[in-house]
Amino acid sequence: MFKEIELSGSAQERGFEHGKTLRTSIEHVLNYYLSIFGLREQQVFLQAKHFRQVIRNFSPSIADEVEHIAEGASVDPLFIYALNARSEILNNSVLGPSVSECTALFCQRSGLLMQNWDWSEALEPLVVLMRMNLENGHKICQLTEPGIVGKIGLNNAGIGVCLNILKTAQVLKGVPVHILLRRALESQSFVASRQVLQRNSEGKASHLLLAAAGGACHSVEFCGPRACELSPHNDLLIHTNHYLDETAAGLDAFPSTHERFARAGSLCEQSRGNDGLSVEAAQALLLDRTEGELSINRAYSPSLTPGFGRVGTVFSIIMDLRQGVFWVRPGSSEVFTQLAV
């Protein structure tokens, strides 16, 4: 299983404990991204300074948390801002990774939200299961990278989020997608979390899938200055790493994205019952390797992106938003572990 930490108290206290507890892991994550940004440190800092102001304007409390992560980890805060804007900086870099990436799905009928996160093998031993207890009693559980304040997870209000990276040729300068994910999980209602995404739609390239225990969902593709909302089909919302909205459908896509999208749809049709997908069916879907390197679940293999290392499924997560339980699995394991919020 992944390393698990619990953070409580004020934003400053949570941030400092995050940085202090995960200091070594943060150093490894930071070194990894600095190696693949393809940018000089001065160039990274220039973008980080911009995102520092963007994050501060968007959420002073999250900015405080980022600053205190840096203090706890004994690193320059600009490095932590760069980590939290790493999707945008990667898109803005000359290299820009092109690797098989994530498969996300929500079944409205059963209230199951799920995802495989496909990325670098180097990050699997660094992923952390982070439990956050906010001062207002709100609880967040998420799988994230050390130093990054928001990613894939759920809260005790029955709200969950998933993420698919997308591409755009435009320079991205908006609220970083990982910060937006965190803010959505801080919300105590589906309406409030959806408004967070709707009001901060510019300057990113990703698909965010927001879902609630009652079956409501908000699926939105961010494409630079545009945002396109998607609707479920037959109680299902499936997304991989290409734009589904017609206005952006011709943009560059990540490898295997079309094959994974088609395979996920086919598996859902085969295994879905009157009550939607079961947990067992969801696990089988996320473990599917029938398409080789084009599979939903990908064994680690060399990436064509310079310096990226081997790429594959780093983790799987299935969230039962109605029951407040979730199942997680490291990519190198076949076993899901059940946990509660």
matplotlib code that plots the C-alpha trace (Angstrom):
import matplotlib.pyplot as plt

x = [0.0, 0.9, 2.4, -0.5, -0.4, -3.1, -3.0, -5.1, -5.2, -4.8, -3.6, -0.2, -0.1, -1.2, 1.3, 4.2, 3.4, 3.1, 6.5, 8.2, 6.8, 7.3, 10.6, 12.6, 9.7, 9.2, 12.8, 12.5, 9.3, 10.9, 14.0, 12.0, 9.9, 12.8, 14.5, 11.5, 10.4, 13.2, 13.7, 16.4, 15.8, 15.5, 12.7, 10.9, 11.1, 9.7, 6.6, 6.3, 6.3, 3.3, 1.4, 2.2, 0.2, -2.5, -2.9, -2.8, -5.5, -7.6, -7.3, -5.1, -5.5, -4.2, -1.3, -0.5, -0.5, 1.9, 4.3, 4.4, 4.9, 8.1, 9.0, 8.5, 10.5, 13.2, 13.0, 12.3, 8.5, 8.8, 9.7, 6.4, 4.4, 6.1, 5.1, 1.4, 1.5, 3.4, 0.7, 0.6, 4.4, 4.8, 2.3, 4.2, 7.6, 9.3, 9.2, 5.7, 5.3, 3.4, 2.7, -0.2, -2.3, -5.4, -8.8, -11.6, -15.3, -18.4, -21.5, -24.4, -26.6, -24.2, -22.4, -19.0, -16.3, -13.0, -9.7, -6.4, -3.5, -0.9, 2.4, 6.0, 7.1, 9.5, 6.5, 4.7, 6.8, 6.3, 2.5, 0.8, -2.7, -3.4, -6.2, -7.0, -9.1, -10.0, -10.8, -14.5, -14.8, -14.6, -12.6, -10.7, -9.0, -6.9, -4.1, -1.5, 2.2, 4.2, 4.2, 1.0, -2.0, -4.8, -5.4, -7.7, -10.0, -13.2, -14.6, -17.1, -19.8, -20.0, -18.1, -15.2, -12.9, -10.9, -8.4, -7.3, -4.5, -5.1, -3.0, -3.2, -0.7, -1.6, 0.5, -1.4, -1.5, -4.7, -5.5, -3.5, -5.6, -4.3, -5.2, -8.7, -9.1, -8.2, -10.6, -13.4, -12.8, -13.0, -16.6, -19.3, -21.9, -22.0, -23.3, -20.5, -17.8, -19.3, -19.2, -15.5, -14.8, -17.2, -15.8, -12.2, -12.2, -9.4, -5.8, -5.5, -5.7, -7.3, -10.6, -12.0, -14.7, -16.7, -19.3, -21.7, -23.2, -26.7, -25.6, -25.0, -21.8, -20.0, -17.6, -15.6, -12.8, -10.5, -8.7, -6.8, -9.4, -12.3, -14.3, -16.6, -19.1, -20.0, -23.1, -23.3, -24.4, -26.6, -25.8, -22.0, -19.4, -16.1, -13.0, -9.4, -6.9, -8.5, -11.1, -14.7, -16.3, -16.5, -15.1, -11.8, -11.8, -9.0, -6.4, -3.5, -4.2, -2.2, -1.1, -3.7, -6.4, -8.9, -8.3, -8.8, -12.0, -13.5, -12.5, -13.9, -17.2, -17.3, -16.5, -19.3, -21.8, -20.8, -20.8, -23.3, -26.4, -29.7, -27.9, -25.0, -21.4, -20.5, -17.3, -16.1, -16.9, -15.1, -12.0, -12.0, -12.3, -9.4, -7.2, -8.0, -4.8, -6.3, -5.0, -1.3, 0.4, -2.9, -4.7, -6.7, -4.2, -0.7, 2.3, 5.4, 7.3, 9.8, 8.4, 9.4, 9.5, 13.2, 14.0, 10.5, 11.5, 9.1, 5.4, 2.4, -0.5, 0.8, -2.4, -6.1, -8.8, -12.6, -14.8, -18.2, -19.5, -22.7, -21.0, -18.0, -15.6, -12.9, -10.5, -6.9, -4.2, -0.6, 0.1, 2.5, -0.1, -3.3, -4.9, -7.3, -7.4, -10.7, -10.6, -13.1, -13.2]
y = [0.0, 3.6, 5.7, 7.3, 10.6, 12.5, 16.3, 18.5, 22.1, 25.4, 25.7, 26.6, 23.7, 21.2, 22.5, 22.4, 18.9, 17.8, 19.3, 18.0, 14.4, 14.0, 16.1, 13.3, 12.3, 15.9, 16.2, 13.1, 14.4, 17.8, 16.4, 14.2, 17.1, 19.4, 16.8, 16.5, 20.1, 20.7, 24.2, 25.9, 26.6, 30.3, 29.6, 27.3, 30.0, 32.6, 30.5, 29.6, 33.3, 33.8, 30.8, 31.9, 35.1, 33.2, 30.7, 33.5, 35.4, 32.2, 30.9, 32.6, 29.6, 27.1, 29.6, 29.6, 25.8, 25.7, 28.2, 26.1, 22.9, 24.6, 25.6, 22.1, 20.6, 23.3, 24.3, 27.5, 28.0, 28.6, 24.9, 23.9, 26.3, 24.7, 21.3, 22.4, 23.9, 21.0, 20.1, 23.6, 24.0, 20.6, 21.8, 25.1, 23.4, 22.7, 18.9, 18.3, 14.6, 12.3, 9.2, 6.8, 8.4, 8.1, 6.4, 7.8, 6.8, 7.5, 5.3, 7.4, 4.4, 2.9, 6.1, 4.6, 7.0, 5.4, 6.1, 4.6, 7.1, 6.3, 8.1, 7.5, 4.3, 6.5, 8.0, 4.9, 4.5, 8.2, 8.4, 9.2, 8.6, 11.9, 12.4, 16.0, 17.2, 20.9, 23.2, 23.2, 19.4, 18.7, 15.6, 15.0, 11.7, 11.8, 10.1, 12.7, 13.3, 14.7, 18.5, 18.7, 19.8, 18.4, 15.4, 12.5, 11.6, 12.2, 14.0, 13.2, 15.1, 12.4, 14.4, 13.0, 14.2, 12.5, 14.0, 13.4, 15.5, 17.0, 19.0, 22.5, 24.6, 27.6, 28.8, 28.0, 30.7, 30.0, 28.4, 25.2, 22.1, 20.4, 23.5, 23.4, 19.8, 20.6, 23.5, 21.3, 18.7, 21.5, 22.2, 20.8, 20.5, 19.5, 22.9, 24.7, 22.4, 22.7, 26.5, 26.3, 24.7, 26.9, 30.2, 29.3, 27.7, 29.5, 28.7, 24.9, 21.8, 18.9, 17.1, 17.2, 14.8, 15.9, 13.5, 13.3, 10.5, 11.3, 10.7, 14.3, 14.8, 17.7, 16.7, 19.6, 19.8, 22.7, 23.9, 27.1, 29.9, 27.5, 25.1, 22.4, 20.6, 16.9, 14.9, 11.3, 8.6, 5.8, 6.8, 6.6, 9.2, 7.9, 9.9, 9.3, 11.7, 13.2, 15.9, 14.6, 18.0, 18.6, 22.1, 20.7, 17.2, 17.8, 18.7, 16.5, 13.4, 11.1, 7.6, 4.8, 7.2, 6.1, 2.4, 2.8, 4.8, 2.2, -0.7, 1.0, 1.5, -2.1, -3.5, -1.3, -2.6, -6.2, -6.0, -3.3, -4.6, -3.0, -1.2, -0.1, -1.2, -3.3, -2.9, -6.2, -5.1, -1.7, -3.6, -5.9, -2.9, -1.0, -4.2, -4.9, -5.6, -7.2, -4.6, -4.9, -1.5, 0.1, -1.3, 0.5, -1.1, -0.8, -2.7, -0.4, -0.1, 2.5, 5.9, 7.7, 11.0, 11.9, 11.4, 10.3, 6.7, 3.7, 4.6, 2.6, 2.4, 4.0, 3.5, 2.6, 4.1, 3.2, 5.5, 4.6, 8.1, 6.8, 4.7, 6.9, 4.0, 3.6, 1.0, 1.7, -0.4, 0.4, -0.3, -3.0, -5.0, -6.8, -6.4, -3.6, -2.4, -1.0, 2.1, 4.6, 8.4]
z = [0.0, -0.3, 2.5, 4.4, 6.3, 8.2, 8.3, 10.7, 12.0, 10.1, 6.5, 7.9, 10.3, 7.6, 5.1, 7.5, 8.6, 4.9, 4.1, 7.2, 7.0, 3.2, 2.9, 1.2, -1.1, -2.1, -3.0, -5.2, -6.9, -7.4, -9.0, -11.3, -12.6, -13.0, -15.1, -17.5, -17.7, -20.2, -18.7, -16.9, -13.2, -14.0, -16.5, -14.0, -11.4, -13.8, -14.3, -10.7, -9.7, -12.0, -10.6, -7.0, -7.6, -9.5, -6.6, -3.9, -5.7, -6.1, -2.6, 0.1, 2.4, -0.2, -1.0, 2.8, 2.8, -0.2, 1.5, 4.7, 2.7, 1.5, 5.0, 6.4, 3.5, 3.7, 0.0, -1.9, -2.0, -5.8, -6.2, -4.5, -6.6, -9.6, -8.5, -8.0, -11.5, -13.0, -15.6, -16.9, -16.9, -18.8, -21.4, -21.8, -22.1, -25.4, -24.9, -23.5, -22.6, -24.9, -22.9, -22.3, -19.6, -17.5, -17.9, -15.8, -15.4, -13.4, -13.2, -12.1, -11.3, -8.8, -7.7, -8.5, -9.6, -10.7, -12.4, -13.4, -13.1, -15.8, -15.5, -14.6, -12.7, -10.7, -8.9, -7.7, -4.5, -3.8, -4.1, -0.8, 0.6, 2.2, 4.8, 5.6, 8.5, 7.9, 10.7, 9.9, 10.3, 6.6, 5.6, 2.3, 1.2, -1.9, -3.7, -4.6, -5.2, -2.3, -2.4, -4.5, -2.4, -4.6, -6.9, -7.2, -4.3, -2.4, 0.7, 3.5, 1.6, -1.0, -3.7, -5.7, -8.5, -11.3, -13.8, -17.4, -18.8, -22.3, -24.7, -26.2, -28.2, -26.1, -23.2, -19.9, -17.2, -15.3, -11.9, -12.0, -12.4, -9.2, -7.2, -8.7, -7.8, -4.2, -4.0, -5.4, -2.7, -0.1, -1.1, 1.0, -1.8, -5.4, -6.5, -4.7, -6.2, -9.7, -9.4, -8.5, -11.9, -13.8, -12.5, -13.1, -16.5, -18.4, -18.7, -18.4, -20.5, -18.7, -18.2, -14.7, -13.7, -10.7, -9.2, -6.3, -4.3, -5.6, -9.2, -10.3, -12.3, -14.0, -16.8, -18.3, -20.9, -20.4, -23.5, -23.0, -23.0, -23.6, -21.4, -22.8, -20.7, -21.5, -20.7, -19.5, -22.0, -20.7, -17.1, -17.8, -18.3, -19.7, -20.5, -21.5, -23.1, -26.1, -26.5, -26.9, -27.6, -31.4, -31.1, -29.9, -31.3, -33.8, -31.2, -30.4, -28.3, -26.1, -27.1, -26.7, -25.7, -28.3, -27.7, -23.9, -24.4, -26.7, -24.5, -21.4, -23.1, -24.3, -20.9, -19.3, -21.8, -21.0, -17.2, -16.3, -14.4, -13.4, -10.6, -12.8, -12.4, -9.4, -7.5, -8.9, -12.4, -11.8, -10.6, -13.6, -15.9, -14.3, -14.4, -18.1, -20.1, -23.2, -25.6, -24.6, -24.4, -25.5, -22.5, -19.7, -17.3, -18.7, -17.4, -17.2, -20.4, -21.9, -22.8, -26.0, -24.1, -23.2, -19.5, -18.6, -17.8, -17.9, -18.1, -17.0, -14.5, -11.2, -9.2, -9.5, -7.3, -7.1, -5.0, -3.7, -3.1, -1.5, 1.1, 1.7, 1.0, -1.6, -3.0, -4.0, -5.6, -6.5, -10.2, -9.4, -7.4, -8.5, -5.0, -4.1, -0.5, 0.9, 3.0, 4.4, 4.4]

ax = plt.figure().add_subplot(projection="3d")
ax.plot(x, y, z, "-o")
ax.set_aspect("equal")
plt.show()
